[in-house]
């Protein structure tokens, strides 16, 4: 055991543990949830990048000795490479505006550096978690910078997963391009379209989200590193912020720049709110598409049944042979959860008071969860649902041939009133639109066949 002390007293800590007294207190104080910091490696990497960049800047300024800076940097690289993450053992939800997370990083990096310098963990008179690792920093600029960086590290997984999903929808759009069907508005028969057009619409709307998420994530390129406690830059050298941000940009290949007003950035969570709204928007679109697929596959005998979803598992403990649309169902549930995370993020952002927002840990927790959930969901949606969808072409043709959808195409030829009368008569008598138009002598058979050619019904004439 080793004895460590802080402003509240002393504590005995196992000698082989890399974190220190403040992390130990946080573990005791915040047994809040099962989501522990070490389950979010990109956030740990973000913290490590920030600490490495700051150490380099402090060394350039001559206020951190080279042997300490080198040891800190090497320890940060260990964390960036995925080592020692088990030492980050505190709850993601915590009081203190992220101070416990920042100190967890400071203590782990300090003790790793001490080992590299030939000392034992806890011998902080050789290299100190605050005096050296946290030099020229505050939790209030290091932590939000690390969150932004962690999200940028994590985001490519979502974009890659979503890109594959879009590609699958595009493939289905081509595959179904010649299958004519009835479009529906307000769940009622509308006009003719192709199944390929419907799936092409799914692809296009999700492709918009790829661009939007990437665009909004560029808000994270502006950081408040160097602002320290409230944005005044207290306890830093005059050109420290410039050096630290330049170093961070070089380490990560991300073009970071200092935000235009450090005071505002210390408490303003607007960038996180905007980014969360983009994730929620993606979730909502995924759920809308999932619900459409559930409707289109409804049946198999007593519903729309225009498409067939791949059967993934038996659907009932009492109804033999029933297969449920389990993948679209889980997609919608994820969307609802992401919307809930977004609501919590908005509330936490509003709860900032004066020069700091103490609720930032909840914001970080929910953003990382939303990213992970949406990434996994896009993968599952693609692999277990979209790629295996088949068209029930006979059913599409049956519904198309017996629908009133082509009545709209007759408007330019017989007028709206006559077309409305034909539609009402068809409903009342059960006769086809074509039969009634010919019977009433409104168009010749040749003209009618030309007007009602399926290809002409699904594109501008």
WOTAMO-V871443 format. One record per helix or strand of 3 or more residues. SS is the DSSP state (H for helix, E for strand). FROM is the first residue (numbers start at 1). TO is the last residue. Records with the same first field share a line. If there is no record, write none. Layout:
SS: FROM-TO  FROM-TO
//
This chain:
E: 2-6  9-13  180-185  188-194
H: 21-29  37-39  41-60  66-80  85-87  99-116  129-133  139-175  195-221  240-252  262-267  270-296  326-350  360-384  386-388  393-401  405-414  416-429  433-439  445-451  454-457
//
